[in-house]
């Protein structure tokens, strides 16, 4: 905001999955999507503006999707690359994946924790709206930073 501070928000409706063979997650396949209309920045007027033509165009492009093309170990963590589709534009992106560990929950189900982070330039996805302040400065920066904290439950496939 005003290129001096950050506005935060989240998508309240999303889904995804991760498929991997083995215990190290190398070459995992990750897919996720978010419903644009579920955006929440804690200010209704801003949320409605973000859903409109100046930004996401939620009526025309209701979902943001990601499909991984690579998930590779990078030290103790991972680097994930894939195709992000936002506002009808698909671009390759590289994301940092911090592995938080694995633990069984109280029901004995194994869970794995990850924090995914990255930055994209909104203009590359057709979101070019901006305005000028009275002092001549821009009201919006171009970079969108994002963080996703996810927990994946292990499902074991059994051959019959």
MDTraj code that builds the backbone (N, CA, C; nanometers):
import mdtraj as md
import numpy as np

residues = "UNK UNK UNK UNK UNK UNK UNK UNK UNK UNK UNK UNK UNK UNK UNK UNK UNK UNK UNK UNK UNK UNK UNK UNK UNK UNK UNK UNK UNK UNK UNK UNK UNK UNK UNK UNK UNK UNK UNK UNK UNK UNK UNK UNK UNK UNK UNK UNK UNK UNK UNK UNK UNK UNK UNK UNK UNK UNK UNK UNK UNK UNK UNK UNK UNK UNK UNK UNK UNK UNK UNK UNK UNK UNK UNK UNK UNK UNK UNK UNK UNK UNK UNK UNK UNK UNK UNK UNK UNK UNK UNK UNK UNK UNK UNK UNK UNK UNK UNK UNK UNK UNK UNK UNK UNK UNK UNK UNK UNK UNK UNK UNK UNK UNK UNK UNK UNK UNK UNK UNK UNK UNK UNK UNK UNK UNK UNK UNK UNK UNK UNK UNK UNK UNK UNK UNK UNK UNK UNK UNK UNK UNK UNK UNK UNK UNK UNK UNK UNK UNK UNK UNK UNK UNK UNK UNK UNK UNK UNK UNK".split()
xyz = np.array([
    [0.0845, -0.1180, 0.0000],
    [0.0000, 0.0000, 0.0000],
    [0.0881, 0.1231, 0.0000],
    [0.0654, 0.2113, -0.0964],
    [0.1442, 0.3330, -0.1168],
    [0.2927, 0.3018, -0.1376],
    [0.3232, 0.1770, -0.1653],
    [0.4575, 0.1258, -0.1856],
    [0.5456, 0.1453, -0.0621],
    [0.4814, 0.1615, 0.0552],
    [0.5581, 0.1767, 0.1795],
    [0.5176, 0.0761, 0.2863],
    [0.4034, 0.0098, 0.2696],
    [0.3601, -0.0899, 0.3668],
    [0.2869, -0.2025, 0.2945],
    [0.2592, -0.3080, 0.3676],
    [0.1999, -0.4268, 0.3073],
    [0.0572, -0.4469, 0.3549],
    [-0.0324, -0.4719, 0.2615],
    [-0.1692, -0.5126, 0.2929],
    [-0.1707, -0.6645, 0.2892],
    [-0.2243, -0.7266, 0.3929],
    [-0.2304, -0.8725, 0.3953],
    [-0.3735, -0.9194, 0.3771],
    [-0.3853, -1.0393, 0.3282],
    [-0.5160, -1.0996, 0.3081],
    [-0.5005, -1.2482, 0.2891],
    [-0.6130, -1.3159, 0.2755],
    [-0.6092, -1.4596, 0.2535],
    [-0.7293, -1.5024, 0.1710],
    [-0.7176, -1.6196, 0.1146],
    [-0.8287, -1.6818, 0.0446],
    [-0.8882, -1.7838, 0.1394],
    [-1.0170, -1.7731, 0.1668],
    [-1.0826, -1.8582, 0.2653],
    [-1.1269, -1.9924, 0.2082],
    [-1.1360, -2.0034, 0.0744],
    [-1.1766, -2.1290, 0.0106],
    [-1.0668, -2.1728, -0.0852],
    [-1.0135, -2.2908, -0.0594],
    [-0.9029, -2.3424, -0.1397],
    [-0.9013, -2.4943, -0.1282],
    [-0.8297, -2.5574, -0.2195],
    [-0.8115, -2.7016, -0.2131],
    [-0.6810, -2.7362, -0.2812],
    [-0.6292, -2.8539, -0.2479],
    [-0.5055, -2.8964, -0.3101],
    [-0.4705, -3.0379, -0.2720],
    [-0.3666, -3.0879, -0.3375],
    [-0.3169, -3.2196, -0.3019],
    [-0.1691, -3.2295, -0.3357],
    [-0.1081, -3.3299, -0.2752],
    [0.0339, -3.3573, -0.2962],
    [0.0466, -3.5086, -0.3107],
    [0.1110, -3.5512, -0.4177],
    [0.1335, -3.6936, -0.4399],
    [0.2834, -3.7156, -0.4478],
    [0.3326, -3.8097, -0.3674],
    [0.4754, -3.8373, -0.3652],
    [0.4988, -3.9862, -0.3449],
    [0.6113, -4.0306, -0.3934],
    [0.6545, -4.1677, -0.3682],
    [0.7791, -4.1595, -0.2826],
    [0.7847, -4.2373, -0.1778],
    [0.9005, -4.2335, -0.0898],
    [0.8815, -4.1336, 0.0216],
    [0.9842, -4.1254, 0.1062],
    [0.9764, -4.0432, 0.2269],
    [1.0379, -3.9050, 0.2146],
    [1.1072, -3.8764, 0.1036],
    [1.1799, -3.7490, 0.0972],
    [1.1090, -3.6407, 0.0160],
    [0.9945, -3.6684, -0.0426],
    [0.9124, -3.5722, -0.1175],
    [0.9744, -3.5277, -0.2495],
    [1.0973, -3.5720, -0.2809],
    [1.1569, -3.5351, -0.4089],
    [1.0641, -3.5786, -0.5220],
    [1.0471, -3.4920, -0.6185],
    [0.9599, -3.5162, -0.7341],
    [0.8120, -3.5249, -0.6991],
    [0.7716, -3.4721, -0.5844],
    [0.6295, -3.4688, -0.5484],
    [0.5529, -3.3875, -0.6520],
    [0.4288, -3.4219, -0.6712],
    [0.3392, -3.3472, -0.7595],
    [0.2421, -3.2708, -0.6701],
    [0.2360, -3.1403, -0.6888],
    [0.1527, -3.0541, -0.6048],
    [0.0572, -2.9757, -0.6942],
    [-0.0688, -2.9749, -0.6564],
    [-0.1709, -2.8960, -0.7260],
    [-0.2532, -2.8233, -0.6213],
    [-0.2877, -2.6990, -0.6488],
    [-0.3815, -2.6308, -0.5596],
    [-0.4591, -2.5252, -0.6366],
    [-0.5727, -2.4881, -0.5793],
    [-0.6531, -2.3808, -0.6369],
    [-0.7174, -2.3009, -0.5244],
    [-0.7466, -2.1748, -0.5548],
    [-0.8102, -2.0844, -0.4597],
    [-0.9275, -2.0172, -0.5285],
    [-1.0362, -2.0017, -0.4567],
    [-1.1521, -1.9308, -0.5102],
    [-1.1334, -1.7816, -0.4876],
    [-1.1288, -1.7064, -0.5970],
    [-1.1025, -1.5629, -0.5895],
    [-1.2074, -1.4910, -0.5043],
    [-1.3337, -1.5312, -0.5145],
    [-1.4388, -1.4646, -0.4363],
    [-1.4239, -1.4831, -0.2861],
    [-1.3338, -1.5701, -0.2435],
    [-1.3147, -1.5911, -0.0999],
    [-1.2051, -1.5016, -0.0425],
    [-1.1533, -1.4064, -0.1225],
    [-1.0464, -1.3195, -0.0733],
    [-1.0957, -1.2363, 0.0449],
    [-1.0092, -1.2208, 0.1441],
    [-1.0440, -1.1454, 0.2647],
    [-0.9218, -1.0670, 0.3113],
    [-0.9288, -0.9344, 0.2980],
    [-0.8214, -0.8465, 0.3450],
    [-0.8653, -0.7674, 0.4689],
    [-0.9772, -0.8089, 0.5247],
    [-1.0333, -0.7451, 0.6443],
    [-1.0892, -0.6056, 0.6151],
    [-1.1186, -0.5783, 0.4871],
    [-1.1833, -0.4536, 0.4495],
    [-1.2707, -0.4830, 0.3269],
    [-1.4008, -0.4830, 0.3463],
    [-1.4948, -0.5250, 0.2430],
    [-1.4829, -0.4440, 0.1140],
    [-1.4666, -0.3127, 0.1226],
    [-1.4565, -0.2309, 0.0010],
    [-1.3330, -0.2692, -0.0806],
    [-1.2209, -0.2917, -0.0132],
    [-1.0992, -0.3328, -0.0837],
    [-1.1193, -0.4709, -0.1462],
    [-1.1814, -0.5631, -0.0712],
    [-1.2066, -0.6978, -0.1237],
    [-1.2905, -0.6927, -0.2507],
    [-1.3940, -0.6102, -0.2515],
    [-1.4787, -0.5979, -0.3702],
    [-1.4009, -0.5389, -0.4877],
    [-1.3139, -0.4421, -0.4588],
    [-1.2308, -0.3849, -0.5647],
    [-1.1365, -0.4913, -0.6207],
    [-1.0760, -0.5719, -0.5338],
    [-0.9858, -0.6781, -0.5789],
    [-1.0573, -0.7820, -0.6641],
    [-1.1830, -0.8094, -0.6348],
    [-1.2606, -0.9072, -0.7119],
    [-1.3022, -0.8532, -0.8488],
    [-1.2977, -0.7228, -0.8660],
    [-1.3479, -0.6577, -0.9870],
    [-1.2484, -0.6531, -1.1017],
    [-1.2849, -0.5764, -1.2039],
    [-1.2089, -0.5694, -1.3299],
    [-1.0673, -0.5155, -1.3143],
    [-1.0436, -0.4288, -1.2166],
    [-0.9094, -0.3724, -1.1996],
    [-0.8068, -0.4763, -1.1565],
    [-0.8536, -0.5843, -1.0942],
    [-0.7610, -0.6841, -1.0418],
    [-0.7968, -0.8252, -1.0898],
    [-0.8606, -0.9052, -1.0056],
    [-0.8787, -1.0478, -1.0346],
    [-0.9887, -1.0820, -1.1354],
    [-1.0866, -0.9956, -1.1554],
    [-1.2015, -1.0253, -1.2419],
    [-1.2636, -1.1606, -1.2044],
    [-1.3068, -1.1715, -1.0807],
    [-1.3560, -1.2983, -1.0263],
    [-1.4718, -1.3572, -1.1052],
    [-1.5572, -1.2729, -1.1631],
    [-1.6691, -1.3271, -1.2408],
    [-1.6213, -1.3998, -1.3657],
    [-1.5115, -1.3557, -1.4248],
    [-1.4572, -1.4163, -1.5463],
    [-1.3515, -1.5235, -1.5155],
    [-1.2738, -1.5026, -1.4098],
    [-1.1653, -1.5931, -1.3692],
    [-1.1842, -1.6303, -1.2217],
    [-1.2742, -1.7230, -1.1910],
    [-1.3106, -1.7508, -1.0523],
    [-1.2052, -1.8231, -0.9681],
    [-1.1044, -1.8826, -1.0331],
    [-1.0039, -1.9578, -0.9568],
    [-0.8625, -1.9186, -0.9960],
    [-0.7748, -1.9298, -0.9000],
    [-0.6306, -1.9206, -0.9203],
    [-0.5805, -2.0633, -0.9038],
    [-0.5001, -2.1114, -0.9985],
    [-0.4540, -2.2496, -0.9901],
    [-0.3020, -2.2571, -1.0012],
    [-0.2482, -2.3651, -0.9465],
    [-0.1047, -2.3934, -0.9538],
    [-0.0871, -2.5422, -0.9756],
    [0.0040, -2.5773, -1.0664],
    [0.0386, -2.7173, -1.0900],
    [0.1906, -2.7259, -1.0952],
    [0.2475, -2.8062, -1.0057],
    [0.3932, -2.8153, -1.0000],
    [0.4491, -2.8896, -1.1202],
    [0.5715, -2.8515, -1.1568],
    [0.6457, -2.9227, -1.2599],
    [0.7734, -2.9825, -1.2023],
    [0.8145, -2.9358, -1.0838],
    [0.9342, -2.9868, -1.0179],
    [0.9237, -2.9598, -0.8682],
    [0.9701, -3.0549, -0.7891],
    [0.9758, -3.0411, -0.6433],
    [1.1073, -3.1057, -0.6033],
    [1.2088, -3.0250, -0.5748],
    [1.3442, -3.0764, -0.5559],
    [1.4028, -3.0333, -0.4226],
    [1.4748, -3.1254, -0.3594],
    [1.5402, -3.0977, -0.2319],
    [1.6447, -2.9895, -0.2522],
    [1.6482, -2.8953, -0.1577],
    [1.7416, -2.7835, -0.1619],
    [1.7928, -2.7654, -0.0195],
    [1.8999, -2.8375, 0.0169],
    [1.9472, -2.8369, 0.1560],
    [1.8496, -2.9136, 0.2423],
    [1.7992, -2.8499, 0.3477],
    [1.6993, -2.9134, 0.4338],
    [1.5578, -2.8901, 0.3841],
    [1.5427, -2.8058, 0.2858],
    [1.4112, -2.7680, 0.2359],
    [1.3982, -2.8061, 0.0884],
    [1.3046, -2.7427, 0.0173],
    [1.2772, -2.7769, -0.1217],
    [1.2558, -2.6509, -0.2044],
    [1.2738, -2.6659, -0.3338],
    [1.2363, -2.5633, -0.4304],
    [1.1301, -2.6261, -0.5188],
    [1.0189, -2.5567, -0.5342],
    [0.9099, -2.6062, -0.6170],
    [0.8893, -2.5095, -0.7328],
    [0.8853, -2.5613, -0.8526],
    [0.8515, -2.4807, -0.9682],
    [0.7214, -2.5343, -1.0257],
    [0.6514, -2.4477, -1.0948],
    [0.5261, -2.4909, -1.1539],
    [0.4604, -2.3787, -1.2298],
    [0.3416, -2.4080, -1.2790],
    [0.2656, -2.3123, -1.3582],
    [0.1522, -2.2529, -1.2752],
    [0.1568, -2.1219, -1.2594],
    [0.0538, -2.0482, -1.1879],
    [-0.0378, -1.9834, -1.2907],
    [-0.1681, -2.0071, -1.2755],
    [-0.2650, -1.9426, -1.3638],
    [-0.3461, -1.8447, -1.2811],
    [-0.3392, -1.7196, -1.3210],
    [-0.4028, -1.6102, -1.2491],
    [-0.4611, -1.5167, -1.3532],
    [-0.5886, -1.4909, -1.3439],
    [-0.6571, -1.4008, -1.4360],
    [-0.6381, -1.4437, -1.5818],
    [-0.6414, -1.5750, -1.6058],
    [-0.6316, -1.6281, -1.7401],
    [-0.4917, -1.6328, -1.7984],
    [-0.3915, -1.5944, -1.7201],
    [-0.2524, -1.5941, -1.7664],
    [-0.1769, -1.7025, -1.6896],
    [-0.1068, -1.7886, -1.7629],
    [-0.0268, -1.8941, -1.7007],
    [0.1201, -1.8628, -1.7178],
    [0.1916, -1.8619, -1.6055],
    [0.3355, -1.8321, -1.6066],
    [0.4063, -1.9303, -1.5135],
    [0.5319, -1.9650, -1.5472],
    [0.6101, -2.0474, -1.4548],
    [0.6547, -1.9627, -1.3355],
    [0.6523, -2.0238, -1.2171],
    [0.6981, -1.9565, -1.0955],
    [0.7852, -2.0531, -1.0161],
    [0.8746, -1.9974, -0.9363],
    [0.9581, -2.0769, -0.8477],
    [0.9237, -2.0386, -0.7039],
    [0.9005, -2.1390, -0.6207],
    [0.8588, -2.1167, -0.4832],
    [0.9545, -2.1846, -0.3860],
    [0.9719, -2.1233, -0.2710],
    [1.0519, -2.1827, -0.1641],
    [0.9598, -2.2662, -0.0768],
    [1.0043, -2.3862, -0.0411],
    [0.9237, -2.4749, 0.0421],
    [1.0066, -2.5140, 0.1641],
    [0.9652, -2.4652, 0.2800],
    [1.0318, -2.4996, 0.4046],
    [0.9591, -2.6183, 0.4666],
    [1.0329, -2.7243, 0.4911],
    [0.9755, -2.8450, 0.5499],
    [0.9742, -2.8294, 0.7014],
    [0.8549, -2.8334, 0.7603],
    [0.8411, -2.8156, 0.9049],
    [0.8560, -2.9432, 0.9852],
    [0.8443, -3.0578, 0.9195],
    [0.8581, -3.1855, 0.9886],
    [0.7350, -3.2724, 0.9719],
    [0.7400, -3.3880, 1.0332],
    [0.6309, -3.4849, 1.0283],
    [0.5984, -3.5300, 1.1703],
    [0.4706, -3.5566, 1.1941],
    [0.4263, -3.5978, 1.3270],
    [0.2928, -3.6693, 1.3139],
    [0.2719, -3.7692, 1.3989],
    [0.1416, -3.8357, 1.4022],
    [0.0471, -3.7549, 1.4904],
    [-0.0776, -3.7430, 1.4451],
    [-0.1768, -3.6739, 1.5276],
    [-0.2330, -3.7717, 1.6322],
    [-0.3291, -3.7274, 1.7103],
    [-0.3830, -3.8107, 1.8184],
    [-0.4614, -3.9316, 1.7678],
    [-0.4887, -3.9367, 1.6369],
    [-0.5574, -4.0515, 1.5770],
    [-0.4601, -4.1461, 1.5082],
    [-0.3300, -4.1181, 1.5171],
    [-0.2292, -4.2034, 1.4571],
    [-0.2005, -4.1743, 1.3108],
    [-0.2616, -4.0689, 1.2562],
    [-0.2402, -4.0340, 1.1162],
    [-0.1157, -3.9456, 1.1042],
    [-0.0263, -3.9824, 1.0122],
    [0.0961, -3.9068, 0.9925],
    [0.0667, -3.7796, 0.9134],
    [0.1145, -3.6663, 0.9637],
    [0.0976, -3.5353, 0.8990],
    [0.2352, -3.4768, 0.8688],
    [0.2429, -3.4017, 0.7588],
    [0.3663, -3.3350, 0.7179],
    [0.3360, -3.1859, 0.7039],
    [0.4248, -3.1012, 0.7556],
    [0.4025, -2.9571, 0.7508],
    [0.4994, -2.8866, 0.6577],
    [0.4478, -2.7895, 0.5844],
    [0.5284, -2.7120, 0.4900],
    [0.4864, -2.5655, 0.4942],
    [0.5828, -2.4775, 0.4712],
    [0.5527, -2.3364, 0.4481],
    [0.6055, -2.3023, 0.3100],
    [0.5158, -2.2583, 0.2225],
    [0.5509, -2.2243, 0.0851],
    [0.5493, -2.0723, 0.0732],
    [0.6527, -2.0165, 0.0122],
    [0.6574, -1.8710, -0.0035],
    [0.7152, -1.8341, -0.1393],
    [0.6803, -1.7155, -0.1826],
    [0.7311, -1.6663, -0.3090],
    [0.6808, -1.5268, -0.3375],
    [0.7248, -1.4728, -0.4486],
    [0.6852, -1.3393, -0.4923],
    [0.6586, -1.3445, -0.6424],
    [0.5501, -1.2807, -0.6834],
    [0.5218, -1.2669, -0.8259],
    [0.4966, -1.1192, -0.8560],
    [0.5124, -1.0837, -0.9813],
    [0.4816, -0.9485, -1.0256],
    [0.3392, -0.9494, -1.0812],
    [0.2508, -0.8734, -1.0209],
    [0.1095, -0.8744, -1.0594],
    [0.0875, -0.8302, -1.2039],
    [0.1736, -0.7413, -1.2536],
    [0.1582, -0.6919, -1.3910],
    [0.1793, -0.8028, -1.4939],
    [0.2629, -0.9020, -1.4604],
    [0.2851, -1.0140, -1.5508],
    [0.1592, -1.0995, -1.5679],
    [0.0634, -1.0831, -1.4772],
    [-0.0616, -1.1578, -1.4824],
    [-0.1798, -1.0679, -1.5199],
    [-0.1501, -0.9551, -1.5833],
    [-0.2548, -0.8685, -1.6348],
    [-0.3197, -0.7769, -1.5333],
    [-0.2615, -0.7645, -1.4148],
    [-0.3170, -0.6735, -1.3139],
    [-0.2333, -0.5458, -1.3137],
    [-0.2697, -0.4553, -1.4020],
    [-0.1893, -0.3349, -1.4236],
    [-0.2453, -0.2100, -1.3567],
    [-0.3612, -0.2229, -1.2922],
    [-0.4241, -0.1063, -1.2289],
    [-0.3282, -0.0399, -1.1299],
    [-0.3294, 0.0922, -1.1292],
    [-0.2601, 0.1705, -1.0283],
    [-0.3199, 0.3095, -1.0286],
    [-0.2879, 0.3860, -0.9305],
    [-0.3333, 0.5240, -0.9204],
    [-0.2180, 0.6070, -0.8650],
    [-0.2288, 0.7348, -0.8807],
    [-0.1256, 0.8276, -0.8341],
    [-0.1808, 0.9060, -0.7152],
    [-0.0996, 0.9200, -0.6114],
    [-0.1395, 1.0000, -0.4960],
    [-0.1292, 1.1483, -0.5296],
    [-0.1825, 1.2328, -0.4413],
    [-0.1739, 1.3783, -0.4629],
    [-0.0293, 1.4250, -0.4719],
    [0.0611, 1.3536, -0.4028],
    [0.2025, 1.3908, -0.4041],
    [0.2759, 1.3334, -0.5251],
    [0.2062, 1.2570, -0.6096],
    [0.2673, 1.2022, -0.7293],
    [0.3232, 1.0618, -0.7152],
    [0.3041, 0.9980, -0.5993],
    [0.3531, 0.8611, -0.5798],
    [0.2500, 0.7574, -0.6222],
    [0.2947, 0.6362, -0.6397],
    [0.2050, 0.5261, -0.6755],
    [0.1313, 0.4754, -0.5516],
    [0.0088, 0.4292, -0.5717],
    [-0.0672, 0.3754, -0.4595],
    [-0.0406, 0.2278, -0.4364],
    [0.0134, 0.1573, -0.5387],
    [0.0356, 0.0136, -0.5275],
    [0.1716, -0.0272, -0.5807],
    [0.2336, -0.1223, -0.5132],
    [0.3553, -0.1830, -0.5653],
    [0.3185, -0.2897, -0.6676],
    [0.4182, -0.3443, -0.7337],
    [0.3944, -0.4462, -0.8357],
    [0.4077, -0.5880, -0.7826],
    [0.4859, -0.6078, -0.6782],
    [0.5114, -0.7421, -0.6279],
    [0.4050, -0.7878, -0.5294],
    [0.3667, -0.9136, -0.5455],
    [0.2750, -0.9781, -0.4516],
    [0.3541, -1.0869, -0.3814],
    [0.3656, -1.0751, -0.2504],
    [0.4326, -1.1765, -0.1694],
    [0.3253, -1.2700, -0.1166],
    [0.3559, -1.3967, -0.1136],
    [0.2581, -1.4881, -0.0578],
    [0.3241, -1.5956, 0.0265],
    [0.2461, -1.6441, 0.1226],
    [0.2882, -1.7503, 0.2132],
    [0.1709, -1.8446, 0.2296],
    [0.1980, -1.9731, 0.2191],
    [0.0954, -2.0743, 0.2437],
    [0.1509, -2.1731, 0.3450],
    [0.0846, -2.1862, 0.4567],
    [0.1199, -2.2864, 0.5561],
    [0.0241, -2.4021, 0.5388],
    [0.0796, -2.5172, 0.5016],
    [-0.0067, -2.6315, 0.4742],
    [0.0372, -2.7522, 0.5549],
    [-0.0589, -2.8369, 0.5778],
    [-0.0347, -2.9631, 0.6447],
    [-0.0955, -3.0715, 0.5566],
    [-0.0166, -3.1712, 0.5239],
    [-0.0595, -3.2772, 0.4342],
    [-0.0721, -3.4057, 0.5155],
    [-0.1864, -3.4708, 0.5029],
    [-0.2080, -3.5986, 0.5705],
    [-0.1609, -3.7110, 0.4801],
    [-0.0939, -3.8058, 0.5377],
    [-0.0467, -3.9198, 0.4596],
    [-0.1581, -4.0209, 0.4396],
    [-0.1828, -4.0522, 0.3139],
    [-0.2781, -4.1566, 0.2781],
    [-0.1983, -4.2711, 0.2200],
    [-0.2232, -4.3881, 0.2681],
    [-0.1502, -4.5043, 0.2210],
    [-0.2370, -4.5813, 0.1229],
    [-0.1832, -4.6057, 0.0046],
    [-0.2563, -4.6801, -0.0972],
    [-0.2294, -4.8297, -0.0768],
    [-0.3357, -4.9057, -0.0692],
    [-0.3219, -5.0493, -0.0460],
    [-0.3714, -5.1242, -0.1689],
    [-0.2882, -5.2148, -0.2197],
    [-0.3288, -5.2970, -0.3340],
    [-0.4088, -5.4158, -0.2822],
    [-0.5180, -5.4479, -0.3490],
    [-0.6034, -5.5589, -0.3068],
    [-0.5931, -5.6713, -0.4067],
])
top = md.Topology()
chain = top.add_chain()
for i, resn in enumerate(residues, 1):
    res = top.add_residue(resn, chain, resSeq=i)
    for name in ("N", "CA", "C"):
        top.add_atom(name, md.element.get_by_symbol(name[0]), res)
traj = md.Trajectory(xyz[None], top)
